[in-house]
Amino acid sequence: MEALTIEGTAKTPNVKFEADNGLIEIKGRSIPENSIEFYKPLVDWLEEYGKTPAALTKVNIQLEYFNTSSSKCILDVFKKLEAIYKTKNEVIINWYYEEDDEDMLEAGEDYESIIRVPFKMVEIVD
Amino acid sequence: MGFNFDDYFNKLHNGEVLLAYKGSISAEWINSVLENVESKLDSVNEDPRIKKKMYNVLVEGLQNLFHHVDDLPEEMIEKYNAKFGVLVIKKTDDHYTVSLGNFITSDKTNYLKDKIDKINSLTQDELKDMYKFILNHQKLSAKGGGGLGLIDMARKTGNKLEYNFYELNNTYSFFNLDVKIN
């Protein structure tokens, strides 16, 4: 399956999805006016990937900031990952947040309480 | 009697005004406001926490405007603009106030009033629960709106949302939202 790579912009994050080694990465700022448009290819890719996932899917989410519109789409991404986890495949979600960024830590914990996949909160120290 | 836009707009200018805008709300304009305000706050070495709250309120507030500005009838477009909205950011004493304004059809005023009153009545923990509930149970609109912007502004600033509705005519009202940042 082909990798999905999207360069980040001022309003959208970097995306690197690699099926071969089960690496899922979203990094940067996510504040598009229309988040569905941006996230649909990501959710579709994961849907396809979920049919034959890697034994371990390692997910790195490192968002500096995201708007509420993105927050629902990010949940959709996590729901796809949850489906993969439910079919007895290993999934680990690393949620990165900057030192002192309590909002971002709390946002990660909000997702952790909704999604039944192991989360790891990772503080980035400069 | 009636809503006088110029009086309303002038009254928003008491204090040290960082930015005052009335006109069309576009995605490009939102980008430039975000950049502009970020650099203004940088230049006065504003507290990073204030900067973050400001950024949050602007992203959510302006995207709300972008998604919800109603199409106006032609006689109103002559005086205002299509996609007409207002943004004023000012500093008074120890806090900033972000004022956001737009015309809405009057049938929406009760819904909005109830929603904001509800948000203002909740504690931080209750706001968190409400946010999570809507996040998990409500679908995004086709435009990408999730009904979370107002809750998020109240949650992140820790302040009540102040609002006013001014009746323009039988069909339209002007909605003003003030968000305090400190």
Interface residues (C-beta under 8 A of the other chain):
Chain A: A10 K11 I31 P32 E33 N34 S35 I36 E37 Y65 N67 T68 S69 S71 K72 C73 L75 D103 E106 D110 S113 I114
Chain B: A27 I30 N31 K52 Y55 N56 V59 E60 Q63 F66 H67 K128 Y131 K132 L135 N136 K139 L140 A142 K143 G144 G145 G146 L148 G149 I151 D152 K156
